[in-house]
Amino acid sequence: MSLLQKCLWETLTPERPTAPALNGQVTADVCVIGAGITGLSAALHLLEQGKRVCVLEAQETGHGGSGRNVGLVNAGMWIAPDDVEAGLGAAVGSKLLTTMGAAPSLVFSLIERHGIDCQARREGTLHMAHNRRGVADLQSRCEQWQRRGADVQLLTGAACREATGTQRIAATLLDRRAGTLNPMAYTAGLARAVQRLGGALYHHSPVSRLERQGSGWCVVTAQGSVMAEQVVIASNAYTEGEWTELRRNFFPGFYYQVASVPLTSEAAREVLPGGQGAWDTRQVLSSIRRDAAGRLLLGSLGSGTGKPAWFLRAWADRIQQHYFPALGKVDWECTWTGCIAFTPDHLMRLFEPAPGLLAVTGYNGRGVTTGTVVGKAFADYLVSGDAQALPMPLQPMTPISAIGARSFLYEAGFSLYHAGQCLRVVI
């Protein structure tokens, strides 16, 4: 069958919020730029605290990474806990780890409170060791998290094989705080909650200019403008245009996924039987999960856009046959790519470049929980003025050097590695 270039999550979320383009001038207490998870979380929590909110989206709700990611509801950061504290200092690092450790609870509480149908499951996630070095890494991460009281467990032997459904993994770190969901459905649910609470949502309204006017801001689009006391820039990796310096504070990377047709065999039921989402310890990782219909979803760093269908199929076949050979031949249904905002130290950045103007970037591939947390934190900070509401201190904008070269080298390295996997040179 042909491999369609389409995002599975969009297909599984047919009823998404509709909204007009901004036409004319409107006023609000806060203008949020970007109808992804961060922007919608900020809008929702601002509305709950009595603020008038306007959300501007350049495309449609969930168009960017919010609707195109793997759908892992991760706890913690990409890098290990001790490394977070080493990089930020004990006090700041500890606060960030505590906040992000509780992030899945915030996501699931929003889902329950607003009745969001997004196929949410809270059985945890699995970080899988693909070799002995990976086992050592997971042993260290497990010890670090357990030292901080986290509900994590390193599974080995039969317990590992049963949890993952593969003989190829010697150990896996089960994080019971975490889970999975359909990210487009979650984002759409946040948008509907914003609309129900009276928030104004505008699609196809990219920002062309941001101006300080008196004590407030004028956010200009092609056919209208928003006058607001405060502004949140929540466009992250999808920031475009010269109206903000934000896009000079990260370098873009990509993540592609390939989804199978629904699998219903007995062998398929043994793949991640507990419903956890998983990823391995390779430097160029592979993510693995199943959706509510039993599809197998594989993903990895790099762009699938422009790569031939045979290449993507060959890569997916290689990963599937390595981990789950009992599945036999798998038919791959669709593929899609999303953009990630990377930072050199794999830590996010929070900015306040001017009074009443907030921005964030650098989720490094952990957008579902990080975006939800940052959105709420921005709302609390804008209402209270208390910087303690933020998960980490605000920083000055410091443009990253050689952004284009960094992105090029990342993509070239990922493509070369995947080619090696297809040719069975590496795995």
Secondary structure as GFF3:
##gff-version 3
##sequence-region A 1 427
A	DSSP	beta_strand	4	5	.	.	.	ID=ss1
A	DSSP	alpha_helix	8	11	.	.	.	ID=ss2
A	DSSP	beta_strand	24	33	.	.	.	ID=ss3
A	DSSP	alpha_helix	37	48	.	.	.	ID=ss4
A	DSSP	beta_strand	53	56	.	.	.	ID=ss5
A	DSSP	alpha_helix	65	68	.	.	.	ID=ss6
A	DSSP	beta_strand	72	73	.	.	.	ID=ss7
A	DSSP	alpha_helix	81	88	.	.	.	ID=ss8
A	DSSP	alpha_helix	90	101	.	.	.	ID=ss9
A	DSSP	alpha_helix	103	113	.	.	.	ID=ss10
A	DSSP	beta_strand	125	129	.	.	.	ID=ss11
A	DSSP	alpha_helix	132	147	.	.	.	ID=ss12
A	DSSP	beta_strand	152	156	.	.	.	ID=ss13
A	DSSP	alpha_helix	157	164	.	.	.	ID=ss14
A	DSSP	beta_strand	171	175	.	.	.	ID=ss15
A	DSSP	beta_strand	179	180	.	.	.	ID=ss16
A	DSSP	alpha_helix	183	196	.	.	.	ID=ss17
A	DSSP	beta_strand	200	202	.	.	.	ID=ss18
A	DSSP	beta_strand	207	213	.	.	.	ID=ss19
A	DSSP	beta_strand	216	221	.	.	.	ID=ss20
A	DSSP	beta_strand	224	233	.	.	.	ID=ss21
A	DSSP	three_ten_helix	236	238	.	.	.	ID=ss22
A	DSSP	three_ten_helix	246	248	.	.	.	ID=ss23
A	DSSP	beta_strand	251	260	.	.	.	ID=ss24
A	DSSP	alpha_helix	266	269	.	.	.	ID=ss25
A	DSSP	beta_strand	277	280	.	.	.	ID=ss26
A	DSSP	beta_strand	286	290	.	.	.	ID=ss27
A	DSSP	beta_strand	296	301	.	.	.	ID=ss28
A	DSSP	alpha_helix	309	323	.	.	.	ID=ss29
A	DSSP	three_ten_helix	325	327	.	.	.	ID=ss30
A	DSSP	beta_strand	332	342	.	.	.	ID=ss31
A	DSSP	beta_strand	349	354	.	.	.	ID=ss32
A	DSSP	beta_strand	357	361	.	.	.	ID=ss33
A	DSSP	alpha_helix	367	384	.	.	.	ID=ss34
A	DSSP	three_ten_helix	387	389	.	.	.	ID=ss35
A	DSSP	alpha_helix	403	422	.	.	.	ID=ss36
###
